[in-house]
Amino acid sequence: MAYLDQAALAADANFQLKIKVGIATAAVQIAGEDKASLSDAVYTKRQALATSVLLESPRWVERFAWAVASNAAVTSGSSDSDIQFTINAQWNDLAGVTGLD
């Protein structure tokens, strides 16, 4: 997918509605996750993003829309599960998790 197509997708209102549901779904799941084998830093950053998304989802919709649209495999015809998978895969990046955490 060309960059202009990806930009149009990120700005599409229907795509952003899918993103809004997807980030809320991820945030609820992450808010309830067990720390398990996550480091303190990773767990804290994931939880902070989950809380922020749940309290201020409009602030995050556009950011996640651009992140998800940057995956050239995602199109306007992508399934909800493909969009959710991409959101979940990018969660740590948007939470600020690095290889040093």
RAZI-V738131 format. One line per field, one symbol per residue. ss: DSSP state (H for helix, E for strand, L for the rest). A space follows every 10 residues. Layout:
ss=???
//
This chain:
ss=LLHHHHHHHH HLHHHHHHHH HHHHHHHHHH HLLLLLLLLH HHHHHHHHHH HHHHHLHHHH HHHHHHHHHL LLLLLLLLLH HHHHHHHHHH HHHHHLLLLL L
//
